[in-house]
């Protein structure tokens, strides 16, 4: 009877320990998978794995929309592939969140993310302007070399609380030079308050 009592006490403890080990193993595998697929050359900001992948766009677009049908073609890029994809000349891979939410005008948007993918042939700077009046610049980035990204982007212009349709204008440069290689324009929504 004493043996049965010991078994009854030990059995739940063993089950609890095994359950805890299984949970730790699953969490470890998830962490390894999430961080292992990230960009190892990031120079600033958080990992892409820290962002909801449903709000990140990754598309390759022609650097000159006027010539889109003549000299370059858009390319589909699978963001889950581990192998870098060569971006054809005349194209640029855009990787960014397309809706930025600012609690107030003085606080950077935690969900803002812009990456200059390692597959790109160009360094970039980007500016964010209002779609309704492109003379109103909300932000101008520092230069982002190939393989770097930025997050937590602030607004540099006073705006009232509300939603704004914006345009992000990427200016592309030959790496390590100030040679302008074209521009890319992408829509963006900014919410304040």
C-alpha positions in Angstrom: 0.0 0.0 0.0 2.9 2.3 0.8 4.3 1.7 -2.7 0.9 2.5 -4.3 0.8 5.8 -2.4 4.4 6.7 -3.6 3.4 5.9 -7.2 0.3 8.1 -6.9 2.4 11.0 -5.7 5.3 10.6 -8.2 3.2 10.0 -11.3 1.8 13.6 -11.5 5.3 15.1 -10.8 6.8 13.0 -13.6 4.0 14.1 -16.0 4.5 17.7 -15.0 8.2 17.6 -15.6 7.8 15.8 -19.0 5.1 18.4 -20.0 7.4 21.3 -19.1 10.3 19.7 -21.1 8.1 19.3 -24.1 6.9 23.0 -23.9 10.5 24.2 -23.5 11.6 22.1 -26.6 8.7 23.5 -28.7 9.5 27.1 -27.7 13.2 26.6 -28.5 12.4 25.2 -31.9 10.0 28.1 -32.7 12.6 30.6 -31.6 15.3 29.0 -33.7 13.1 28.9 -36.8 12.0 32.5 -36.4 15.4 33.9 -35.8 17.3 31.7 -38.2 15.4 33.0 -41.2 16.0 36.6 -40.4 18.5 38.9 -42.1 21.9 38.6 -40.3 23.3 41.8 -41.8 20.7 44.1 -40.2 22.4 47.3 -39.0 19.6 48.9 -37.0 16.2 48.2 -35.5 14.5 45.0 -34.6 14.4 41.7 -36.5 11.9 41.1 -39.2 10.7 38.2 -37.1 9.4 40.7 -34.5 6.8 42.0 -37.0 3.5 40.4 -38.1 4.4 38.9 -41.5 0.8 39.6 -42.7 1.6 43.4 -42.7 5.0 43.2 -44.4 5.0 43.6 -48.2 7.9 42.3 -50.2 7.7 43.0 -53.9 10.1 43.7 -56.7 9.2 46.7 -58.8 10.7 48.5 -61.7 12.9 51.5 -60.7 11.4 53.6 -63.4 7.6 53.2 -63.8 7.6 54.9 -67.2 9.8 52.1 -68.6 8.1 49.3 -66.7 6.8 47.6 -69.9 9.9 48.2 -72.0 13.1 47.6 -70.2 12.3 45.8 -67.0 9.8 43.3 -65.6 8.5 42.8 -62.1 9.7 39.7 -60.4 7.9 37.6 -57.8 10.1 37.0 -54.8 9.3 34.4 -52.1 10.1 36.0 -48.7 10.4 32.6 -47.1 13.2 31.3 -49.3 16.6 31.1 -47.7 18.5 31.6 -50.9 19.0 35.2 -52.0 17.2 36.0 -55.2 19.0 38.0 -57.8 17.0 41.1 -58.6 17.2 41.9 -62.3 18.8 45.2 -63.4 16.2 48.0 -63.4 14.3 46.5 -60.4 14.3 47.1 -56.7 12.9 44.8 -54.0 10.6 46.8 -51.6 10.2 45.3 -48.1 8.2 47.4 -45.7 5.1 47.6 -43.5 2.4 49.6 -45.3 0.4 51.0 -42.4 2.2 52.9 -39.6 0.3 53.7 -36.3 1.5 56.6 -34.2 -0.1 56.9 -30.7 0.7 60.6 -30.9 2.8 62.9 -33.1 5.8 62.8 -30.8 6.1 59.0 -30.5 7.7 56.8 -33.3 5.5 54.1 -34.9 6.5 50.8 -33.4 5.0 49.0 -36.4 7.0 50.9 -39.0 9.6 48.8 -40.8 11.6 49.5 -44.0 14.3 47.1 -45.2 16.8 47.4 -48.0 17.0 43.7 -48.8 20.4 42.0 -49.4 19.2 41.0 -52.8 19.0 44.7 -53.9 21.7 46.1 -56.1 21.3 49.7 -54.7 21.7 51.6 -51.4 18.6 53.8 -50.7 17.2 56.8 -48.9 13.5 57.2 -48.6 11.2 60.1 -47.8 7.5 59.9 -46.8 5.2 62.6 -48.2 1.5 63.2 -48.1 -0.3 61.8 -51.1 -2.5 64.9 -51.2 0.5 67.4 -51.2 3.9 65.9 -51.9 5.6 69.1 -50.8 4.8 68.1 -47.2 7.6 65.8 -46.1 6.8 63.7 -43.0 10.2 62.0 -42.8 13.5 61.6 -44.6 15.7 58.6 -43.8 19.4 58.4 -43.6 21.0 56.2 -46.2 20.2 52.5 -45.9 23.0 50.3 -47.3 22.1 47.0 -48.9 21.2 44.5 -46.2 20.1 47.1 -43.6 16.8 48.1 -42.2 15.1 50.7 -39.9 12.1 50.6 -37.6 10.5 52.9 -35.1 10.3 55.7 -37.6 9.3 59.2 -36.3 7.2 61.9 -38.0 9.1 65.2 -38.4 6.1 67.3 -39.4 3.1 68.3 -37.2 -0.1 66.6 -38.2 -3.5 66.5 -36.5 -4.8 63.1 -35.3 -6.3 61.1 -38.1 -5.5 58.8 -41.1 -3.3 60.0 -44.0 -2.6 58.5 -47.4 1.1 58.9 -48.0 3.7 58.0 -50.6 7.1 56.6 -49.7 9.7 57.6 -52.3 12.8 55.5 -52.4 15.8 57.2 -54.1 18.3 54.5 -55.2 22.1 54.9 -55.3 25.0 52.9 -56.6 26.6 51.4 -53.4 29.1 53.7 -51.8 28.4 56.5 -54.2 26.0 59.4 -54.6 25.1 58.3 -58.2 21.3 58.4 -58.4 20.0 55.2 -60.1 16.3 55.9 -60.0 13.3 56.1 -57.7 10.5 53.8 -56.6 7.2 55.1 -55.2 5.0 53.0 -52.8 1.7 53.8 -51.1 1.6 54.0 -47.3 -1.1 54.7 -44.7 -0.2 56.7 -41.6 -2.6 56.8 -38.6 -2.1 59.2 -35.7 -3.9 59.0 -32.4 
